[in-house]
C-alpha cells in the first residue's frame, strides 16, 4: 500500500472533502443531467477514469451520469434504479475481475429491471506496467469508457 507523507496529500488526489461522510450502503452521484445517455459506475481509480471520460464526452456534446459506488454490500439500490430508469444504459468499470465486483452487484440489484448493464473489468492475464498502461491494456480506461458509451447509447 502506498501512503502519503501527510493526510492532506491524499485529499488532493481524492474527489472528496476530508470531512465528507460515506455511509455504508450509499453512493454518490457526481455528475448528472436530464440529457444523460448512459450511467457510468465506478470506484477508486476507475471513478477517475469515468470522470475523465465524462469531460471528453461533454466536449463532444454527450452527457453521462457518473456514480461513485463506494459501497457494494449493501448496495444503493434506489440510486441504481433511478439511474436505470432515466438513462437505460449502465456501464460498470472496475479494476479487477467481474466476479464478485461492482458489475455483478449492479446486475443483481437491477435483475428485475429492463436496464442494460454492461461490465468493463479485468479480463486478461495480469502483467506489469504503469497504471495508465494497465488501465488501457485491460480496456477500463477513459477511452474504453467513451467507446462503450458511444456504442451502447445508440
Buried (B, 14 or more C-beta within 10 A) or exposed (E): EEEEEEEEEBBEEEEBEEEEEEEEEBBBBBBBEEEBBBBBBBBEBBBBBBBBBBEBBEEEEBBBBBBBBBBBEEBBBEBBBBBBEEBBBBBBBBBBEBEEBBBBBBBEBBEEBEBBBBBBBBEEEEEEEEEEEBBBBBBBBBBBBBBBBBEBBE
